[in-house]
Amino acid sequence: ITVKRSGQDAVTAAGEEGDDPPKEEPWKTTLKTTMVSVEAGEFRGHKVSLWDLLHSHYIPEENRQELLELYGAGELTLEQVRTVVSTIVSRAAAAAERAEPAAPVDEPRAEPAATGAEPTPLHGD
């Protein structure tokens, strides 16, 4: 079985014929039950499954498909998938944080007052 569809429609597309509910591939179950800590982005401070990391916005679709195919075919070990996914998520989250510094959650972003005529209150005279 080749994995060419997203995780959302995998359940509905599999096993349409027959009365038995579709059985999940063992390697998918392993990815869904293997929890990892990634100290990056919205995952910071939480344990999350490798499956959820693979399907996060940090992993490009082509990378996700390649990793799923290689792991499903037995060409990558669980530890290799964990390392690659954690690295991609950490790097992507760090790049996103550098590109867009986080604003305080409970305060609106301050608009810079670039009039030039008004003294700035930041200089403690």
Stockholm file with secondary structure:
# STOCKHOLM 1.0

chainA/1-125         ITVKRSGQDAVTAAGEEGDDPPKEEPWKTTLKTTMVSVEAGEFRGHKVSLWDLLHSHYIPEENRQELLELYGAGELTLEQVRTVVSTIVSRAAAAAERAEPAAPVDEPRAEPAATGAEPTPLHGD
#=GR chainA/1-125 SS CCCCSCHHHHHHHTTCSSSSCCCCCHHHHHHHHCEEECCSGGGTTSEEEHHHHHTSTTSCHHHHHHHHHHHHTTSSCHHHHHHHHHHHHHHHHHHHHHHSCCCCTTSCCCCCCCCSSSCCTTSCC
#=GC SS_cons         CCCCSCHHHHHHHTTCSSSSCCCCCHHHHHHHHCEEECCSGGGTTSEEEHHHHHTSTTSCHHHHHHHHHHHHTTSSCHHHHHHHHHHHHHHHHHHHHHHSCCCCTTSCCCCCCCCSSSCCTTSCC
//
